[in-house]
């Protein structure tokens, strides 16, 4: 009976019904918590019901109340979780007993509005869910019971601290999507063009990037080959990350990165990261803060010839590195 309940709770709504971008990838929360939310909604957390559904022989009981440990129960319906949600600073509360899946729960949670003065203007939910999870793990693995008030206060303080750390400095430029003229105040900027060549036959990629000054004098050219690359867009993202890492190694402080991949530039500008690019694009976002000025823009292929040649030459390399 208990196993049937667990399997019932693991049935997900069709992917087309659940808005992954809205509820997971576009949430204003830390990258770690986005991955956590994604695993939660995919039934990938090592909860009792999830483990049994994968053939693992385990009682799979909630450590707080010994009920069947499903995602809905642990995070929303367990008396411990219910107290967390009751004490959380929301204007109104939702009746989670109406939710049949965690996808349904996210629709209910999205209507809940945080009360001031928590300092967490958006996505307090992700921090609450994370702290319920960490409280569960401390109880399971260390036999430490965390009070409900501590879970709520820790969620609020962690979310507030993370949001405060995301405030951009006045010297940091926001990445841009379209082509722009170099402003007079940035005449000492270094240009970096990057490109990738990809083979659908063997899933190999060649990466190439070139650093120049505004007079088109080459500062450095580099390339490398990689194996096991799933798509040309992944290759374009990887070469952008490699170029940023190299710029950082060269101690460049003002860099204008240019790509001829409109799809990549659009993803970076909109912060709408596809799942296959999420990790690489988060690396790019973090690396961009290493520079005094960091600009990312789209450039036509006719202006990206050098990087394109380097990428194609690297693709013909006989021994690509593994990615």
C-alpha positions as CSV (number, residue, x, y, z in Angstrom):
1,X,0.0,0.0,0.0
2,X,2.8,2.4,0.9
3,X,4.7,1.6,-2.2
4,X,1.6,2.3,-4.4
5,X,1.2,5.7,-2.7
6,X,4.9,6.5,-3.5
7,X,4.5,5.6,-7.1
8,X,1.3,7.6,-7.4
9,X,3.1,10.7,-6.2
10,X,5.9,10.3,-8.6
11,X,3.6,10.7,-11.7
12,X,4.5,14.0,-13.3
13,X,2.5,16.3,-15.5
14,X,3.6,16.3,-19.1
15,X,6.6,18.5,-19.7
16,X,4.6,20.8,-22.0
17,X,2.2,21.5,-19.1
18,X,4.8,22.4,-16.5
19,X,6.7,25.7,-17.2
20,X,10.3,24.7,-16.4
21,X,11.7,28.1,-17.4
22,X,9.2,30.0,-15.2
23,X,9.3,27.8,-12.1
24,X,13.0,26.6,-12.2
25,X,15.5,28.2,-14.5
26,X,14.3,31.8,-14.4
27,X,13.8,32.0,-10.7
28,X,15.9,34.6,-8.9
29,X,17.8,32.2,-6.7
30,X,21.2,30.6,-6.5
31,X,22.4,28.1,-9.3
32,X,22.7,25.4,-6.6
33,X,19.1,25.8,-5.7
34,X,17.9,25.8,-9.3
35,X,19.5,22.4,-9.7
36,X,18.0,21.2,-6.5
37,X,14.5,22.4,-7.6
38,X,15.0,20.7,-10.9
39,X,16.0,17.4,-9.2
40,X,13.0,17.7,-6.9
41,X,10.5,18.2,-9.7
42,X,12.1,15.3,-11.7
43,X,11.8,12.9,-8.8
44,X,15.6,12.6,-8.6
45,X,16.1,13.3,-4.9
46,X,16.9,10.2,-2.8
47,X,13.6,10.1,-1.0
48,X,12.1,6.9,0.2
49,X,9.4,6.7,-2.5
50,X,11.9,7.5,-5.2
51,X,14.4,4.9,-4.1
52,X,11.8,2.2,-4.0
53,X,10.6,3.1,-7.4
54,X,14.2,2.3,-8.6
55,X,14.1,-1.1,-7.0
56,X,16.0,-0.2,-3.8
57,X,14.7,-2.1,-0.8
58,X,14.2,0.6,1.9
59,X,11.4,1.4,4.3
60,X,11.5,5.0,3.0
61,X,9.8,6.6,5.9
62,X,9.7,10.3,6.8
63,X,12.2,10.9,9.6
64,X,9.9,13.4,11.2
65,X,6.7,11.3,11.4
66,X,7.3,7.8,10.0
67,X,4.8,8.4,7.1
68,X,5.7,7.4,3.5
69,X,8.5,9.7,2.4
70,X,7.3,11.2,-0.9
71,X,8.3,14.7,-2.1
72,X,4.8,16.1,-1.4
73,X,4.8,14.7,2.1
74,X,8.3,15.7,3.2
75,X,8.3,19.2,1.8
76,X,4.6,20.2,2.2
77,X,2.3,17.8,4.1
78,X,4.4,16.4,7.0
79,X,3.5,18.1,10.3
80,X,7.1,19.5,10.5
81,X,6.9,21.0,6.9
82,X,3.4,22.3,7.6
83,X,4.7,24.2,10.6
84,X,7.5,25.7,8.4
85,X,5.0,27.0,5.8
86,X,2.7,28.3,8.6
87,X,5.6,30.3,10.1
88,X,7.0,31.5,6.8
89,X,6.4,35.2,6.1
90,X,3.7,34.9,3.4
91,X,0.6,37.1,3.0
92,X,-1.6,34.0,2.4
93,X,-1.1,30.3,2.7
94,X,-2.0,27.6,0.1
95,X,-3.8,24.3,0.8
96,X,-1.1,21.9,-0.4
97,X,-3.5,18.9,0.2
98,X,-5.1,19.8,-3.2
99,X,-1.8,19.1,-5.0
100,X,-1.5,15.7,-6.7
101,X,2.1,16.2,-7.9
102,X,4.9,18.6,-7.0
103,X,4.3,20.4,-10.3
104,X,0.8,21.2,-9.0
105,X,2.4,22.4,-5.8
106,X,4.6,24.9,-7.7
107,X,1.5,26.4,-9.2
108,X,0.1,26.9,-5.7
109,X,3.3,28.3,-4.3
110,X,3.7,30.8,-7.2
111,X,0.6,32.6,-5.9
112,X,2.1,33.1,-2.4
113,X,3.5,36.6,-1.7
114,X,6.3,37.3,0.8
115,X,5.7,39.8,3.6
116,X,8.2,42.5,4.4
117,X,10.7,43.0,6.0
118,X,12.4,39.6,5.2
119,X,14.7,41.2,2.6
120,X,13.9,38.4,0.2
121,X,11.9,40.0,-2.6
122,X,11.7,36.9,-4.8
123,X,11.8,33.1,-4.5
124,X,11.8,32.7,-0.8
125,X,10.2,29.3,-1.7
126,X,13.5,27.8,-3.0
127,X,15.3,28.7,0.3
128,X,12.5,27.2,2.4
129,X,12.5,24.0,0.4
130,X,16.3,23.7,0.6
131,X,16.3,24.2,4.4
132,X,13.5,21.6,4.8
133,X,15.8,19.3,2.9
134,X,18.9,20.0,4.9
135,X,16.9,19.7,8.1
136,X,15.8,16.2,7.0
137,X,19.3,15.2,6.1
138,X,20.7,16.3,9.5
139,X,18.0,14.3,11.2
140,X,18.6,11.2,9.0
141,X,22.4,11.2,9.0
142,X,23.4,13.0,12.3
143,X,20.2,12.5,14.4
144,X,20.0,16.3,14.9
145,X,16.6,17.8,15.1
146,X,16.4,21.3,13.7
147,X,13.6,23.6,15.2
148,X,11.0,24.9,12.8
149,X,11.9,28.5,13.7
150,X,15.5,27.8,12.7
151,X,14.5,26.5,9.3
152,X,12.4,29.5,8.6
153,X,15.0,32.1,9.8
154,X,17.8,30.3,8.0
155,X,15.8,30.3,4.8
156,X,15.2,34.1,5.1
157,X,18.7,35.0,6.0
158,X,20.3,32.8,3.3
159,X,18.0,34.2,0.6
160,X,18.6,37.8,1.8
161,X,22.4,37.3,1.8
162,X,22.4,35.8,-1.6
163,X,20.3,38.6,-3.1
164,X,22.5,41.3,-1.6
165,X,25.6,39.6,-3.1
166,X,24.0,39.8,-6.6
167,X,23.8,43.6,-6.7
168,X,26.1,44.6,-9.6
169,X,28.9,47.1,-9.1
170,X,28.7,50.4,-11.0
171,X,31.8,49.5,-13.0
172,X,30.4,46.2,-14.4
173,X,28.7,46.3,-17.8
174,X,25.6,44.2,-18.5
175,X,26.1,41.7,-21.3
176,X,24.5,42.9,-24.5
177,X,22.9,41.0,-27.3
178,X,23.2,43.2,-30.4
179,X,26.1,44.8,-32.1
180,X,27.2,48.2,-30.7
181,X,29.8,50.8,-31.4
182,X,32.7,51.1,-29.0
183,X,32.1,54.1,-26.7
184,X,35.0,56.6,-26.4
185,X,35.5,55.7,-22.7
186,X,36.4,52.1,-23.7
187,X,39.1,52.8,-26.3
188,X,41.5,50.5,-24.3
189,X,39.2,47.5,-24.5
190,X,40.4,44.2,-25.8
191,X,38.3,42.4,-28.4
192,X,37.8,38.7,-28.2
193,X,36.2,36.8,-31.1
194,X,35.2,33.2,-30.6
195,X,33.8,30.5,-32.8
196,X,33.2,26.7,-32.8
197,X,33.1,24.1,-35.6
198,X,31.1,20.9,-34.9
199,X,30.9,17.6,-36.6
200,X,27.6,15.7,-36.4
201,X,29.3,12.5,-37.6
202,X,31.5,12.0,-34.6
203,X,30.3,14.7,-32.2
204,X,33.7,16.4,-32.2
205,X,34.2,20.2,-31.9
206,X,36.9,22.6,-32.8
207,X,37.2,25.8,-30.7
208,X,38.9,28.9,-31.7
209,X,39.3,32.4,-30.2
210,X,41.4,35.5,-31.0
211,X,42.3,38.5,-28.9
212,X,42.9,41.8,-30.7
213,X,43.1,45.5,-29.9
214,X,40.9,48.1,-31.6
215,X,43.4,48.5,-34.4
216,X,43.0,44.8,-35.2
217,X,46.5,43.9,-34.0
218,X,46.5,40.3,-32.9
219,X,47.4,39.8,-29.2
220,X,46.8,36.1,-29.1
221,X,45.2,33.3,-31.0
222,X,44.3,29.9,-29.6
223,X,42.4,26.8,-30.4
224,X,41.6,23.3,-29.1
225,X,39.6,20.3,-30.1
226,X,37.1,18.4,-27.9
227,X,35.3,15.1,-28.2
228,X,31.8,14.1,-27.1
229,X,30.2,17.4,-27.6
230,X,26.4,17.1,-28.0
231,X,25.5,20.0,-30.2
232,X,27.0,23.0,-32.0
233,X,25.4,25.3,-29.4
234,X,27.2,23.6,-26.6
235,X,30.4,24.0,-28.5
236,X,29.8,27.7,-28.9
237,X,29.2,28.1,-25.2
238,X,32.3,26.1,-24.4
239,X,34.5,28.3,-26.5
240,X,33.1,31.4,-24.9
241,X,34.0,30.0,-21.5
242,X,37.5,29.0,-22.7
243,X,38.1,32.5,-24.0
244,X,37.0,34.1,-20.7
245,X,39.3,31.8,-18.8
246,X,42.2,32.7,-21.0
247,X,41.4,36.4,-20.7
248,X,41.5,36.0,-17.0
249,X,44.8,34.2,-17.1
250,X,46.2,37.0,-19.3
251,X,45.1,39.5,-16.6
252,X,42.9,41.4,-19.1
253,X,40.5,43.8,-17.3
254,X,38.4,45.2,-20.1
255,X,37.2,42.7,-22.7
256,X,34.5,42.7,-25.4
257,X,33.6,39.1,-26.2
258,X,31.9,38.6,-29.6
259,X,30.2,35.5,-30.9
260,X,28.5,34.8,-34.2
261,X,26.0,32.5,-32.5
262,X,22.8,34.4,-32.2
263,X,21.2,31.7,-30.1
264,X,24.1,31.8,-27.6
265,X,24.1,35.6,-27.4
266,X,20.3,35.6,-26.9
267,X,20.5,33.0,-24.1
268,X,23.2,35.0,-22.2
269,X,21.4,38.3,-22.6
270,X,17.9,37.0,-21.5
271,X,19.4,34.7,-18.8
272,X,17.1,32.0,-20.2
273,X,19.6,29.1,-19.9
274,X,18.7,25.9,-21.8
275,X,19.2,22.8,-19.6
276,X,22.1,21.5,-21.7
277,X,23.9,24.9,-21.3
278,X,23.0,25.7,-17.8
279,X,26.3,24.8,-16.1
280,X,28.5,26.4,-18.8
281,X,26.5,29.6,-19.0
282,X,26.6,29.9,-15.2
283,X,30.4,29.6,-15.4
284,X,30.3,32.4,-18.0
285,X,28.1,34.6,-15.8
286,X,30.5,34.1,-12.8
287,X,33.6,34.6,-14.9
288,X,32.2,37.9,-16.3
289,X,32.5,39.4,-12.8
290,X,36.3,38.9,-12.9
291,X,36.6,41.9,-15.3
292,X,36.3,45.6,-14.7
293,X,34.4,45.8,-18.0
294,X,32.9,42.7,-19.6
295,X,30.7,43.0,-22.7
296,X,29.2,40.1,-24.7
297,X,27.6,40.7,-28.1
298,X,26.6,39.1,-31.3
299,X,28.7,39.8,-34.4
300,X,28.2,38.8,-38.0
301,X,30.1,35.9,-39.5
302,X,31.9,38.2,-41.9
303,X,33.6,39.8,-38.9
304,X,34.5,36.5,-37.2
305,X,36.7,35.0,-39.9
306,X,39.8,34.5,-37.8
307,X,38.1,32.7,-35.0
308,X,36.2,30.6,-37.6
309,X,39.4,29.5,-39.3
310,X,41.0,28.6,-35.9
311,X,37.9,26.5,-35.0
312,X,37.9,24.6,-38.3
313,X,41.6,23.9,-38.1
314,X,41.1,22.6,-34.6
315,X,38.3,20.3,-35.7
316,X,40.7,18.5,-38.1
317,X,43.0,17.8,-35.1
318,X,43.6,14.0,-34.9
319,X,43.5,13.8,-31.1
320,X,40.8,15.9,-29.4
321,X,40.5,16.2,-25.7
322,X,37.6,14.7,-23.9
323,X,35.0,17.0,-22.4
